[in-house]
Amino acid sequence: MGARVIPFPVRGRRTASVRIDWEAVERARQAVHGGVPRVALRILRLIIEAKPASRVLATGSWSIRAGLPGAAEPVTVSPADLISTDQVLKLLDRLARYGGHLLWGRLECRLAATAGAVQLAMLQSIPRATRQALAPILQAVADHRLASSCWSVLGKEVEGLDLLVLLIENEGSDYLGLFDRKSGRQLIHRLRSGYSVHLRATATAVVTQTE
């Protein structure tokens, strides 16, 4: 069975020309990535907004390095890849999960990888009858409820497990999602904030969020 991309409608499309919404990034840090200190965002902002004539840039005393699953050492990230709020949010998630090293002159931030930081994002198309059976149950115990004119989301965090179950109705189609708690909370936060989110639904594979 092939994969299917499911876009969520958003309040306007973010483009590379739009300035980074640092307030939204800080809200995400507080709501989802509390283990990332405030100084990390300060360093990122200094690097991303640095003028070409910056002395720190000229001396090379700056860097952005972030971990990846299975990588022994953090990998260098180019500021050229951080030109939108969505891209900065993705980097923030990497830093929270897999650690990293940020440097700007005398400012430095080292982040350790979260123990057992495994990302789970599995989305399965389900029949309408299944959704109708599950919806009343989740509605009664849901920890998260979101809705717009095009979609609705019910979320339940499973006690004792690193698992968040999502029941999604999106433009007439129905899906059941299984996410690790951090991924699920991040998805909900991004939907609530109006940022672009696309999910890939498949019956046979565990996949990740994409932009």
LINVEN-V687865 format. One record per helix or strand of 2 or more residues. SS is the DSSP state (@ for helix, = for strand). FROM is the first residue (numbers start at 0). LEN is the number of residues. If there is no record, write none. Layout:
ss->[SS:SS]
from->[FROM:FROM]
len->[LEN:LEN]
This chain:
ss->[=:@:@:@:=:=:@:@:=:=:=:@:=:=:=:=:@:=]
from->[3:21:37:54:61:74:78:84:99:106:120:127:143:150:163:172:180:196]
len->[5:10:11:5:5:2:3:14:5:5:5:14:4:7:7:7:13:5]
